Amino acid sequence: MKSEGVPSTNIAKMIALNPRSIMRNVGRMIHAVKTVKESGVEPKDRAFVYAVSAVGSMNHSSWKKKINVMKSLGWSEKEIFTAFKRYPLCLTCSEEKMRDVADFCFNTAKLDPGTLISYPVFFNLSVDKRLRPRYKVLEVLKVKNLVKNKKIALTGWFMQGEREFVKNNVVKHLDEIPNLMDIYRGNGASETKSVS
């Protein structure tokens, strides 16, 4: 890593965050560094060590499969590597998870592919525990006309911290919608109740 020009502080950060990364086979690490450089991430970039750690955590076959999943979603290689540079861990989730997140984002939330490229962190968010419950809350608030901005930015909606989200979007509306917390938590009975 040093010979590639990676700053010592970044190497130390990688070791602190993922100690196993320095226990990998040297050949695998060399391959990971080469792959990351080819993807366009520069050794001095802060993301470089995260990208090396991500690539080093999988074999070449898994890496190729994940790139192919992204391509099957309609992305070009350039777009895939743009997303990877923004958030290298986006390629560490399973192929099934990638498809599930893309399916939710494109077909349920109606986000365009460019949004997912800009926010590749979505691939590491849980569809069932974060994305879908928050989307349900938004839909209920829209039905009750409690959303001032009809073109609310879903990216901000999904990215808010848990405490902030619950306080600003669930607790705030419990007087108007008493079962909103149950809807958010996925209580089946509450979800089937009319919110009108």
QUIMO-V727946 format. One record per residue. N is the residue number from 1. RES is the residue in three letters. PHI is phi in whole degrees, -180 to 180 (* if undefined). Layout:
# QUIMO-V727946
((N;RES;PHI) (N;RES;PHI))
This chain:
# QUIMO-V727946
((1;MET;*) (2;LYS;-64) (3;SER;-66) (4;GLU;-88) (5;GLY;91) (6;VAL;-78) (7;PRO;-59) (8;SER;-57) (9;THR;-63) (10;ASN;-70) (11;ILE;-64) (12;ALA;-61) (13;LYS;-63) (14;MET;-63) (15;ILE;-65) (16;ALA;-66) (17;LEU;-78) (18;ASN;-144) (19;PRO;-56) (20;ARG;-65) (21;SER;-62) (22;ILE;-90) (23;MET;-98) (24;ARG;-77) (25;ASN;-54) (26;VAL;-59) (27;GLY;-60) (28;ARG;-68) (29;MET;-67) (30;ILE;-62) (31;HIS;-63) (32;ALA;-63) (33;VAL;-62) (34;LYS;-63) (35;THR;-61) (36;VAL;-65) (37;LYS;-62) (38;GLU;-66) (39;SER;-78) (40;GLY;104) (41;VAL;-88) (42;GLU;-82) (43;PRO;-55) (44;LYS;-83) (45;ASP;-66) (46;ARG;-61) (47;ALA;-73) (48;PHE;-57) (49;VAL;-67) (50;TYR;-68) (51;ALA;-67) (52;VAL;-63) (53;SER;-62) (54;ALA;-65) (55;VAL;-67) (56;GLY;-67) (57;SER;-81) (58;MET;-135) (59;ASN;-83) (60;HIS;-59) (61;SER;-63) (62;SER;-64) (63;TRP;-58) (64;LYS;-63) (65;LYS;-61) (66;LYS;-69) (67;ILE;-62) (68;ASN;-67) (69;VAL;-62) (70;MET;-60) (71;LYS;-65) (72;SER;-67) (73;LEU;-85) (74;GLY;99) (75;TRP;-92) (76;SER;-82) (77;GLU;-61) (78;LYS;-62) (79;GLU;-66) (80;ILE;-61) (81;PHE;-73) (82;THR;-65) (83;ALA;-64) (84;PHE;-61) (85;LYS;-65) (86;ARG;-70) (87;TYR;-151) (88;PRO;-55) (89;LEU;-70) (90;CYS;-62) (91;LEU;-97) (92;THR;-93) (93;CYS;-79) (94;SER;-69) (95;GLU;-62) (96;GLU;-64) (97;LYS;-63) (98;MET;-57) (99;ARG;-66) (100;ASP;-63) (101;VAL;-65) (102;ALA;-62) (103;ASP;-60) (104;PHE;-63) (105;CYS;-63) (106;PHE;-82) (107;ASN;-94) (108;THR;-97) (109;ALA;-79) (110;LYS;59) (111;LEU;-81) (112;ASP;-87) (113;PRO;-55) (114;GLY;-61) (115;THR;-66) (116;LEU;-68) (117;ILE;-69) (118;SER;-73) (119;TYR;-126) (120;PRO;-66) (121;VAL;-60) (122;PHE;-55) (123;PHE;-63) (124;ASN;-101) (125;LEU;-93) (126;SER;-78) (127;VAL;-65) (128;ASP;-79) (129;LYS;-100) (130;ARG;-128) (131;LEU;-65) (132;ARG;-64) (133;PRO;-60) (134;ARG;-69) (135;TYR;-66) (136;LYS;-62) (137;VAL;-60) (138;LEU;-60) (139;GLU;-62) (140;VAL;-65) (141;LEU;-62) (142;LYS;-66) (143;VAL;-59) (144;LYS;-88) (145;ASN;56) (146;LEU;-105) (147;VAL;-107) (148;LYS;-69) (149;ASN;-96) (150;LYS;-64) (151;LYS;-101) (152;ILE;-58) (153;ALA;-77) (154;LEU;-64) (155;THR;-62) (156;GLY;-66) (157;TRP;-60) (158;PHE;-78) (159;MET;-90) (160;GLN;-56) (161;GLY;-62) (162;GLU;-58) (163;ARG;-61) (164;GLU;-63) (165;PHE;-62) (166;VAL;-62) (167;LYS;-64) (168;ASN;-82) (169;ASN;-123) (170;VAL;-115) (171;VAL;-56) (172;LYS;-57) (173;HIS;-111) (174;LEU;-66) (175;ASP;-65) (176;GLU;-80) (177;ILE;-131) (178;PRO;-58) (179;ASN;-96) (180;LEU;-63) (181;MET;-65) (182;ASP;-65) (183;ILE;-62) (184;TYR;-62) (185;ARG;-80) (186;GLY;84) (187;ASN;-70) (188;GLY;-53) (189;ALA;-63) (190;SER;-68) (191;GLU;-66) (192;THR;-87) (193;LYS;-68) (194;SER;-70) (195;VAL;-105) (196;SER;-80))
